[in-house]
C-alpha cells in the first residue's frame, strides 16, 4: 500500500492539474496478479492506471503489466506462439522500459508479426478487463491524509455554513451534495488476486 501511495504522489507530480482526482484514485490500484507482490511490477501497473485516470482514458481494460502477467502464467502451461511471444516482449517494453527482457528479438517479432500482435494485444486487454475498476462519483471531506485542502470534490455540509459565511438563502439554493460513493480504504484493507488462467 505504501507503493501505491508513492505512485499516487508521483502521478500528481506528472499531472498536477489532476491532483485531486489522482488522490481519490487509490481504489483503482488493487493488485490483480500474484506477480504484483514484486515491487517494480506493481508500481508499473499503478503508473499506467494513474496516467489513464489523469488523461480521461478507460481504466477498466488490462494494463501492460496485466498482459505480461498473463503471458508469464500461460508460458508455464504451454509454449507461447510466436505472436504471443512478440506480444509479451512488446508489453514488457511498455511496462518496464528500463528493464529489457532480451537483446534484439523484439524488433524481429514486430517486423514479421506486428499486425497479429496488434490484434492479440487488443483481444487480451479486453479479456483482462476489470469491470469494477473505474471511479464513480467522488466526494471528499476536505482532508487529505488529515490535512485540510481545497479539493474540488469537497461538498459543503450544513454545519460548515457559519464558518463559510454563507447565508441561509445561499445554503438552501446550493445544489444538494451527492452521497459518498468513493472513499479511500483503510490502509490495512487488502484483496487476494484471482488465480491465473491459460490465455494462449
C-alpha positions as CSV (number, residue, x, y, z in Angstrom):
1,X,0.0,0.0,0.0
2,X,3.0,2.3,0.5
3,X,4.0,1.6,-3.1
4,X,0.5,2.7,-4.2
5,X,0.7,5.9,-2.2
6,X,4.2,6.6,-3.6
7,X,2.9,6.1,-7.2
8,X,-0.1,8.4,-6.5
9,X,2.3,11.1,-5.3
10,X,4.5,10.6,-8.4
11,X,1.3,10.7,-10.6
12,X,0.3,14.0,-9.1
13,X,3.8,15.4,-9.9
14,X,3.3,14.2,-13.5
15,X,-0.3,15.5,-13.8
16,X,-0.7,18.4,-11.3
17,X,-3.9,19.6,-12.9
18,X,-5.5,16.2,-11.9
19,X,-4.1,16.1,-8.4
20,X,-7.5,15.9,-6.6
21,X,-8.6,13.1,-9.0
22,X,-5.5,11.1,-8.5
23,X,-5.6,11.4,-4.7
24,X,-9.0,9.7,-4.9
25,X,-7.9,7.0,-7.3
26,X,-6.5,4.7,-4.7
27,X,-9.3,2.2,-5.3
28,X,-8.1,1.7,-8.9
29,X,-4.8,0.2,-7.7
30,X,-5.8,-3.2,-6.3
31,X,-3.4,-5.9,-7.4
32,X,-4.9,-8.5,-9.8
33,X,-2.0,-11.0,-10.1
34,X,0.3,-12.8,-7.7
35,X,3.2,-11.3,-9.6
36,X,2.3,-7.8,-8.3
37,X,3.8,-8.8,-5.0
38,X,7.0,-7.7,-6.7
39,X,7.6,-4.0,-6.3
40,X,8.6,-3.0,-9.8
41,X,5.7,-5.0,-11.4
42,X,3.1,-3.4,-9.1
43,X,4.4,0.1,-9.5
44,X,4.3,-0.1,-13.3
45,X,0.7,-1.3,-13.1
46,X,-0.2,1.7,-10.9
47,X,1.6,4.1,-13.2
48,X,-0.4,3.1,-16.2
49,X,-3.7,3.3,-14.4
50,X,-3.0,6.7,-12.9
51,X,-1.9,8.1,-16.2
52,X,-5.1,6.8,-17.7
53,X,-7.2,8.3,-15.0
54,X,-5.4,11.7,-15.3
55,X,-6.0,11.8,-19.1
56,X,-9.6,10.6,-19.0
57,X,-8.9,7.2,-20.5
58,X,-10.8,4.0,-19.6
59,X,-9.2,2.3,-16.6
60,X,-11.0,-1.0,-16.9
61,X,-9.0,-2.6,-19.7
62,X,-6.0,-4.7,-18.9
63,X,-2.7,-2.9,-18.3
64,X,0.6,-3.8,-20.0
65,X,1.6,-5.3,-16.7
66,X,-1.5,-7.5,-16.5
67,X,-0.8,-8.7,-20.1
68,X,2.8,-9.5,-19.1
69,X,1.5,-11.4,-16.0
70,X,-0.9,-13.4,-18.2
71,X,1.8,-14.2,-20.7
72,X,4.1,-15.3,-17.9
73,X,1.4,-17.6,-16.4
74,X,0.5,-19.0,-19.8
75,X,4.1,-19.7,-20.8
76,X,4.3,-22.0,-17.8
77,X,1.4,-24.1,-19.0
78,X,2.4,-24.4,-22.7
79,X,4.9,-22.7,-25.1
80,X,3.8,-19.4,-26.4
81,X,3.1,-19.0,-30.1
82,X,5.4,-16.6,-31.9
83,X,2.8,-13.7,-32.0
84,X,2.2,-14.3,-28.3
85,X,5.9,-14.1,-27.6
86,X,6.0,-10.9,-29.6
87,X,3.2,-9.5,-27.5
88,X,5.0,-10.4,-24.3
89,X,8.1,-8.6,-25.5
90,X,6.0,-5.5,-26.6
91,X,4.1,-5.3,-23.3
92,X,7.3,-5.8,-21.3
93,X,8.9,-2.9,-23.1
94,X,5.9,-0.7,-22.4
95,X,5.7,-1.6,-18.7
96,X,9.4,-1.9,-17.9
97,X,11.3,0.3,-20.4
98,X,14.4,0.3,-18.1
99,X,14.5,-3.5,-17.8
100,X,15.0,-5.1,-21.3
101,X,14.0,-8.7,-21.4
102,X,16.1,-9.8,-24.3
103,X,18.6,-8.0,-26.6
104,X,17.2,-7.8,-30.1
105,X,14.3,-10.2,-30.6
106,X,11.5,-7.7,-30.1
107,X,12.2,-5.8,-33.4
108,X,12.1,-9.1,-35.4
109,X,8.7,-10.0,-33.9
110,X,7.3,-6.6,-34.7
111,X,8.6,-6.6,-38.2
112,X,7.2,-10.1,-39.0
113,X,4.1,-10.3,-36.9
114,X,3.1,-6.7,-36.0
115,X,-0.5,-6.9,-37.2
116,X,-1.1,-10.2,-35.4
117,X,0.5,-8.7,-32.2
118,X,-1.8,-5.7,-32.5
119,X,-4.9,-7.9,-32.7
120,X,-3.7,-10.1,-29.8
121,X,-3.0,-7.1,-27.7
122,X,-6.5,-5.7,-28.2
123,X,-8.1,-9.1,-27.5
124,X,-6.1,-9.7,-24.4
125,X,-6.5,-6.3,-22.9
126,X,-10.3,-6.7,-23.3
127,X,-10.1,-10.2,-21.8
128,X,-8.3,-8.8,-18.8
129,X,-10.9,-6.1,-18.3
130,X,-11.7,-5.4,-14.6
131,X,-15.3,-4.2,-14.8
132,X,-15.4,-2.5,-11.4
133,X,-12.1,-0.7,-11.9
134,X,-13.3,2.8,-12.5
135,X,-14.1,5.8,-10.5
136,X,-17.7,6.7,-9.8
137,X,-18.9,9.9,-8.0
138,X,-16.2,11.2,-5.7
139,X,-16.9,13.1,-2.5
140,X,-14.2,14.4,-0.3
141,X,-14.3,15.5,3.3
142,X,-11.8,18.2,2.6
143,X,-9.0,16.3,4.3
144,X,-6.1,14.6,2.5
145,X,-4.1,12.5,4.9
146,X,-5.5,14.5,7.8
147,X,-4.6,17.8,6.2
148,X,-7.2,20.4,5.2
149,X,-7.1,21.0,1.5
150,X,-9.0,22.8,-1.2
151,X,-10.2,19.7,-3.1
152,X,-12.7,20.2,-5.9
153,X,-14.6,17.1,-4.7
154,X,-15.4,18.6,-1.3
155,X,-19.1,19.3,-0.9
156,X,-20.4,21.9,1.6
157,X,-22.0,20.4,4.7
158,X,-24.8,22.4,6.6
159,X,-22.6,22.6,9.8
160,X,-20.0,24.5,7.7
161,X,-22.4,27.3,6.9
162,X,-21.4,29.6,9.8
163,X,-17.7,29.1,9.2
164,X,-18.0,29.7,5.5
165,X,-20.1,32.9,5.9
166,X,-23.0,31.7,3.7
167,X,-26.5,32.9,4.4
168,X,-29.4,30.5,4.9
169,X,-30.8,31.5,1.5
170,X,-27.5,30.8,-0.2
171,X,-27.2,27.5,1.6
172,X,-30.7,26.4,0.6
173,X,-30.1,27.3,-3.1
174,X,-26.9,25.4,-3.2
175,X,-27.1,22.0,-5.0
176,X,-27.5,19.1,-2.7
177,X,-24.4,17.1,-2.0
178,X,-24.3,13.7,-3.6
179,X,-23.8,10.6,-1.3
180,X,-20.4,9.3,-0.8
181,X,-19.7,6.5,-3.4
182,X,-15.9,6.6,-3.5
183,X,-13.7,6.5,-0.4
184,X,-10.1,5.6,0.2
185,X,-10.0,2.3,2.0
186,X,-8.3,1.7,5.4
187,X,-4.6,1.1,4.9
188,X,-4.9,-2.5,6.1
189,X,-7.6,-3.4,3.5
190,X,-6.4,-6.0,1.0
191,X,-7.8,-8.1,-1.8
192,X,-6.5,-11.5,-2.8
193,X,-5.7,-11.7,-6.6
194,X,-7.5,-14.2,-8.7
195,X,-5.9,-17.5,-9.9
196,X,-4.3,-17.3,-13.3
197,X,-5.9,-19.0,-16.3
198,X,-4.4,-20.1,-19.6
199,X,-4.8,-17.5,-22.4
200,X,-3.0,-18.9,-25.4
